[in-house]
């Protein structure tokens, strides 16, 4: 594998599992020194040991602490996320605010913390793990869809502000990825749609996709690693779909 990221320092949020862990492994394999940031301190430490990186036990919902943060990284991967499925009229307002805080406010604060270092060095890569739900909507996901749509806008503003400083900002927009987050959704989707769990993939999750399978975390990580490299220096303000054709409709 080409060491396209030698000498670069990366921070990956939600890095202890799922897409985040795949990104950590891929970035490290390409030569980056990776900080595994996760609320799961033990999981982050174990993966950091595996890849020769460092861990950062952090609760991204503690936005007050993030507001005074300074990050000295070259690559920031905003990946941490949660999901709640419920009709709007039943959606817990506390949960709505929690999702917006974790998946929109925290990325803003981390970008804010990272940009001064990136500007000083004349290089930076902001990579935001969005979703097909950053450009499309689905019922029962008001908070998640709102957060991802907001992240798309934040990413584009960051791209415009960072352009003169060697900093790019892009979104990666996968469909359903084979992760614990998606596996948990199968139960929730079955309940809200009134169907057996065995029918959720075919009747709910993959109905819009031309390719009828889940995205693999390693596939997402490969795109993240390319966006982090020098080869993607002219790619900014973009949203890269990896959704099996969902958004082609």
Beta strands, then each sheet from edge to edge (+ up, - down):
strand 1: 9-13
strand 2: 33-38
strand 3: 54-57
strand 4: 75-78
strand 5: 124-129
strand 6: 167-174
strand 7: 239-242
sheet 1: 3+ 2+ 1+ 4+ 5+ 6+ 7+
end
